[in-house]
Amino acid sequence: MIDFGDLRAGDPACDLAAAWIMLPDGAVGHFRFAYRPALDDATLRRARGWAVGRALSGILIGEAGVRGRPGGKATWGPPARAALRRLIGLPVARPNGVGKRCAP
């Protein structure tokens, strides 16, 4: 068995991925601007990669919950889908039906 859990130890990109997962639409740009030390391109790319992985996992766990599978959590799906939309820059649906483009 190989444990890959420690691959991210010490890499700030793993923690920075939370910006796309946890922050509301439009906040990632502000977070990036305020973060110190300034992010280099490689760290930012790794952070986005970690965030994509987490979002996809959340979508799968949410779908499992909708289908009643063990370990599934239906409430995880919508925020994970929103995070993925932010990551790839798709318009985010607003309550009034108007879309707003996400800033990566």
Stockholm file with secondary structure:
# STOCKHOLM 1.0

chainA/1-104         MIDFGDLRAGDPACDLAAAWIMLPDGAVGHFRFAYRPALDDATLRRARGWAVGRALSGILIGEAGVRGRPGGKATWGPPARAALRRLIGLPVARPNGVGKRCAP
#=GR chainA/1-104 SS CCCCGGGGTTCHHHHHTHHHHHSCTTCHHHHHHHCSSCCCHHHHHHHHHHHHHHHHHHHHHHHHHHTTCTTCCGGGHHHHHHHHHHHHTCEEECTTSCEEECCC
#=GC SS_cons         CCCCGGGGTTCHHHHHTHHHHHSCTTCHHHHHHHCSSCCCHHHHHHHHHHHHHHHHHHHHHHHHHHTTCTTCCGGGHHHHHHHHHHHHTCEEECTTSCEEECCC
//
